[in-house]
Amino acid sequence: MNAQVKTAMVGEQLAESDAWFSAAELAELALPGLPANKRGINQRAREERWASRVGSAGEVLVRKRAGRGGGTEYHLSLLPGEARLELIRRGVVASAEPQRDPEAQRAEKWAWYERQPAKVKREAEKRLAIVNAVETLKSAGSNATAAVAAVAAEHDVGVSTIGVWLKLIRGLERHDRLPALATRRKGGGVKATIPDEIWTIYKSDALRPSGPTLTSCYERVHNIAQEKGLSIPVERTFRRRLKAEVRPEVWTLKRQGEEALLRTVPANRRTVAGMHALEWVNIDGHKFDVRVSAPPMHRSKKPIRPMLVAIQDVYSRKIVAWRLGCEESAIQTRLAFADLFREWGIPHHALLDNSRAFWSKWITGGHRGMRFRFKVKQEEPVGLLTGVGVQVHAAKPYHGQSKPIERAFRDLENYIGKAPECEGAYTGNSPMAKPSNYGTKVVEWDTFSALVDEWIARHNARTGRKTEAAKGRSFDQTFAESYASARISKASPEHLRMALLAADQKRLNKLNGELELHGNRYWHPELSALRGEPVTVRFDPDDLHSEVHVYDLEGRYLTAAPLLVDTGFADAAGAKEAAKRLSAYRKSAKAKAEAEELISADALAELQAGAKPPAAKPEARVVAPVRHRDAEAQRNSKPKPVNNAATLDRMRAGMLKRAANSEF
C-alpha cells in the first residue's frame, strides 16, 4: 500500500504539494478532463511529456511509486484545471482558498446526490458498505492494511480502489458519506465543436415531420461538410447534442405533429357528480369493420360496412337508443332520437359530433349558438332538438376524449366485429390489419342487426364497471337508480310526430295554396290563406300517400293536409270527389264571409248621399297671359326673304381664299 492510501486511513486532506496519484487512482477517481481508464491516463502522460516537466522550484513532477508493485505517480499540478478543482471539491486535496459554510456545502452535496439516477445511488451504497466493513475490522483490532486486504478479497475489489474510496470520505461524518462515494463521471477530453452552419442543417433535417433517422441526417450533413471543406465530429456527438439542446416537446411537435404533442399532456378528467340520468346525452356514429349484405330496400346489392348511430347517457354511460343503417344520415339520427323520446324521455343537453348528419338543419335548425356545419339562416325551419328544447353542444373536432361514447364503440367493435358469427367477414381496422381470411364471408343484414342488439344489451348489463357513477355496478343499474328519482321530461304525441316524421321546407302555390312534395299534391282549405308562403312539412317518407303535417317556420303547427289523388280522364268517382271538395270549400268561404257582417252596397250609397258637398272653389286673383301655341307656330313658319347678294359675296370670298392657299 502506498503512502496516499495510508494517509487516507488517517483521514487527513492532502496538501497540494504532497498530492501524488497513480494512473490507477486517477482512473478510479473519474476526474473531468482526464481519461476514465489507467491506459488512457498513461497514454496522455506520454503524449504531453509529463515526465519532462518540472515545478516552479525545478522539482520533478513524476516519480517512482514507493512500496510493493512499484509504478509511477503524477503530481497534482500535472492534472487539468477542472480535475484539480474536482479533487478540491471532493475534499481529497486541501484548498488554499477559504472554505464556504460547511452546512451549505453539505446541503449542496446532498441536493446533487438526490438528482442522480438509481444506478449511481446503488453504486454509492455498495461502496459505503465496503468502507464500513473496513472500519468494522479496524475497530475489532485489525490494522488498516490487513482490513483493506481482507475486504478487497471478500468483495473482489482492488486494494487501491478501496484506498481511493477511503480518500473520498476522509473527514466526513458517517451520515454524509453517500454523496462523496457517488460516481461523478463527466467525460474527459476537449468538447468537440460543430460548426454553426452544419448544426443548423442537421437539426432542421432531424426535426422534419417525415421523421428521418438520425443516421441518415448525419450522412447528409457529412456530405455537405465535405463539400464545404469542414471537419465535423462523429455521429454520436451530434446525437448527444441534439438530445441535450432540443426539448422533448419540440421534438414531438416537429416530428409527430400537434395531435401527438397534445397526447403528452394529461387529459382533462370531467366529473359527473351532481348530474342525473338523461340530463346529458352524447351521440356519435361508428362504422363496423364487418362486411354485411345490404338491407333489402338499399339501392346497392354489394356488401357494405354498417353504420351504427348510438345515443349514450353521459351520467351512467348506458347506450339508451341506437339505429343501424347503411350510412350516417339525418334520418338515422332522427329515428334514434325518436326511440329515445319514446322509451325514456327528452334530455336536457345533447353533445353532438361534428357531422353533417347531426348538424343538419332538420336536427339542429334554428340553433343560434356555435355551428360547425352550414350557415344559420333566419328563414330555416326549427330542427328536431331545437324544437323540443334540447340544448345542443358541439364536441371538439378530431378529439375522441370529449365523447365518452367512443370507448363504448371500441368495446362493441371487439365483441361484435370479432364475434364467431362474423368470422371471415371482419375487415380489420386498417388496410394493413386485414385478417388472413378476409373477404371469405358476408354476414346477412338481419343476422348482424340482431347481433348488434344483443351485444348492446350485454354491454349495458355487464357488471363490474369502474366509472365514477357505476362503482362496480352495471350501466343499466346505474341508469335505473338515477332515472327513478330524476325529473324527466316525457315526450308528447307532438314530440313523437316531430321525431318520427321527416321534414322538408316548401313554398305553397301562389294561386291556391297547394303543396307539392315528391311529385304528390296536398291541400287543405287552411293553406289557401298562406298562398306563396314558405312552410315546413313533416311527412312519413315510407308512406307518401298519407296526410302531411304543415308547420310555419317558427315550428307552430298549422294543419294536416291530405293527398290530392290524381284521377283518370273519364273517372266519374274522381270528378265527383273533386266537386265535393270544391263545394265544401265554397260553402266554407261563404260562411266565413257572412261572419264578417259586411255592410251592403245600398247601405253604403245611403251613407254617401248624406255627405256634405265640397266647398266652393277659390278664385285666382293673379292671372298670367297665355299665348296660343298654334298662332305662334304659324308666325314662325312663314319663310324669310333671302338676301342673294350677300350670299354670293360670301361664296366668292371663300373661293378666293381657297385659291390663295393652294398656291402655297
Rosetta blueprint (number, residue, H / E / L):
1 M L
2 N L
3 A H
4 Q H
5 V H
6 K H
7 T H
8 A H
9 M H
10 V H
11 G L
12 E L
13 Q L
14 L E
15 A L
16 E H
17 S H
18 D H
19 A L
20 W E
21 F E
22 S E
23 A H
24 A H
25 E H
26 L H
27 A H
28 E H
29 L H
30 A L
31 L L
32 P L
33 G L
34 L L
35 P L
36 A L
37 N L
38 K H
39 R H
40 G H
41 I H
42 N H
43 Q H
44 R H
45 A H
46 R H
47 E H
48 E L
49 R L
50 W H
51 A H
52 S H
53 R L
54 V E
55 G L
56 S L
57 A L
58 G L
59 E L
60 V E
61 L L
62 V E
63 R E
64 K E
65 R L
66 A L
67 G L
68 R L
69 G L
70 G L
71 G L
72 T E
73 E E
74 Y E
75 H E
76 L H
77 S H
78 L H
79 L L
80 P L
81 G H
82 E H
83 A H
84 R H
85 L H
86 E H
87 L H
88 I H
89 R H
90 R H
91 G L
92 V L
93 V E
94 A L
95 S L
96 A L
97 E L
98 P L
99 Q L
100 R L
101 D L
102 P H
103 E H
104 A H
105 Q H
106 R H
107 A H
108 E H
109 K H
110 W H
111 A H
112 W H
113 Y H
114 E H
115 R L
116 Q L
117 P L
118 A H
119 K H
120 V H
121 K H
122 R H
123 E H
124 A H
125 E H
126 K H
127 R H
128 L H
129 A H
130 I H
131 V H
132 N H
133 A H
134 V H
135 E H
136 T H
137 L H
138 K H
139 S H
140 A L
141 G L
142 S L
143 N L
144 A H
145 T H
146 A H
147 A H
148 V H
149 A H
150 A H
151 V H
152 A H
153 A H
154 E H
155 H H
156 D L
157 V L
158 G L
159 V H
160 S H
161 T H
162 I H
163 G H
164 V H
165 W H
166 L H
167 K H
168 L H
169 I L
170 R L
171 G L
172 L L
173 E L
174 R H
175 H H
176 D H
177 R H
178 L H
179 P H
180 A H
181 L H
182 A L
183 T L
184 R L
185 R L
186 K L
187 G L
188 G L
189 G L
190 V L
191 K L
192 A L
193 T L
194 I L
195 P L
196 D H
197 E H
198 I H
199 W H
200 T H
201 I H
202 Y H
203 K H
204 S H
205 D H
206 A H
207 L L
208 R L
209 P L
210 S L
211 G L
212 P L
213 T L
214 L H
215 T H
216 S H
217 C H
218 Y H
219 E H
220 R H
221 V H
222 H H
223 N H
224 I H
225 A H
226 Q H
227 E H
228 K H
229 G L
230 L L
231 S L
232 I L
233 P L
234 V L
235 E H
236 R H
237 T H
238 F H
239 R H
240 R H
241 R H
242 L H
243 K H
244 A H
245 E H
246 V L
247 R L
248 P H
249 E H
250 V H
251 W H
252 T H
253 L H
254 K H
255 R H
256 Q H
257 G L
258 E H
259 E H
260 A H
261 L H
262 L H
263 R H
264 T L
265 V L
266 P L
267 A L
268 N L
269 R L
270 R L
271 T L
272 V L
273 A L
274 G L
275 M L
276 H L
277 A L
278 L L
279 E L
280 W E
281 V E
282 N E
283 I E
284 D E
285 G E
286 H E
287 K E
288 F L
289 D L
290 V E
291 R L
292 V E
293 S L
294 A L
295 P L
296 P L
297 M L
298 H L
299 R L
300 S L
301 K L
302 K L
303 P L
304 I E
305 R L
306 P L
307 M E
308 L E
309 V E
310 A E
311 I E
312 Q E
313 D E
314 V L
315 Y L
316 S L
317 R L
318 K L
319 I E
320 V E
321 A E
322 W E
323 R E
324 L E
325 G E
326 C L
327 E L
328 E L
329 S L
330 A H
331 I H
332 Q H
333 T H
334 R H
335 L H
336 A H
337 F H
338 A H
339 D H
340 L H
341 F H
342 R H
343 E H
344 W L
345 G L
346 I E
347 P L
348 H L
349 H E
350 A E
351 L E
352 L E
353 D L
354 N L
355 S L
356 R L
357 A L
358 F L
359 W L
360 S L
361 K H
362 W H
363 I H
364 T H
365 G L
366 G L
367 H L
368 R L
369 G L
370 M L
371 R L
372 F L
373 R L
374 F L
375 K L
376 V L
377 K L
378 Q L
379 E L
380 E L
381 P L
382 V L
383 G L
384 L H
385 L H
386 T H
387 G H
388 V L
389 G L
390 V L
391 Q E
392 V E
393 H E
394 A E
395 A L
396 K L
397 P L
398 Y L
399 H L
400 G H
401 Q H
402 S H
403 K L
404 P L
405 I H
406 E H
407 R H
408 A H
409 F H
410 R H
411 D H
412 L H
413 E H
414 N H
415 Y H
416 I H
417 G H
418 K L
419 A L
420 P H
421 E H
422 C H
423 E L
424 G L
425 A L
426 Y E
427 T L
428 G L
429 N L
430 S L
431 P H
432 M H
433 A H
434 K L
435 P L
436 S L
437 N L
438 Y L
439 G L
440 T L
441 K L
442 V L
443 V E
444 E L
445 W H
446 D H
447 T H
448 F H
449 S H
450 A H
451 L H
452 V H
453 D H
454 E H
455 W H
456 I H
457 A H
458 R H
459 H H
460 N H
461 A H
462 R L
463 T L
464 G L
465 R L
466 K L
467 T L
468 E L
469 A L
470 A L
471 K L
472 G L
473 R L
474 S L
475 F H
476 D H
477 Q H
478 T H
479 F H
480 A H
481 E H
482 S H
483 Y H
484 A H
485 S H
486 A L
487 R L
488 I L
489 S E
490 K L
491 A L
492 S L
493 P H
494 E H
495 H H
496 L H
497 R H
498 M H
499 A H
500 L H
501 L L
502 A E
503 A E
504 D E
505 Q E
506 K E
507 R E
508 L L
509 N L
510 K L
511 L L
512 N L
513 G L
514 E L
515 L E
516 E E
517 L E
518 H L
519 G L
520 N E
521 R E
522 Y E
523 W L
524 H L
525 P H
526 E H
527 L H
528 S H
529 A H
530 L H
531 R L
532 G L
533 E L
534 P E
535 V E
536 T E
537 V E
538 R E
539 F E
540 D L
541 P L
542 D L
543 D L
544 L L
545 H L
546 S L
547 E L
548 V E
549 H E
550 V E
551 Y E
552 D L
553 L L
554 E L
555 G L
556 R L
557 Y E
558 L E
559 T E
560 A E
561 A E
562 P L
563 L E
564 L E
565 V L
566 D L
567 T L
568 G L
569 F L
570 A L
571 D L
572 A H
573 A H
574 G H
575 A H
576 K H
577 E H
578 A H
579 A H
580 K H
581 R H
582 L H
583 S H
584 A H
585 Y H
586 R H
587 K H
588 S H
589 A H
590 K H
591 A H
592 K H
593 A H
594 E H
595 A H
596 E L
597 E L
598 L L
599 I L
600 S L
601 A H
602 D H
603 A H
604 L H
605 A H
606 E H
607 L H
608 Q H
609 A H
610 G L
611 A L
612 K L
613 P L
614 P L
615 A L
616 A L
617 K L
618 P L
619 E L
620 A L
621 R L
622 V L
623 V L
624 A L
625 P L
626 V L
627 R L
628 H L
629 R H
630 D H
631 A H
632 E H
633 A H
634 Q H
635 R H
636 N H
637 S H
638 K L
639 P L
640 K L
641 P L
642 V L
643 N L
644 N H
645 A H
646 A H
647 T H
648 L H
649 D H
650 R H
651 M H
652 R H
653 A H
654 G H
655 M H
656 L H
657 K H
658 R H
659 A H
660 A H
661 N H
662 S H
663 E H
664 F L
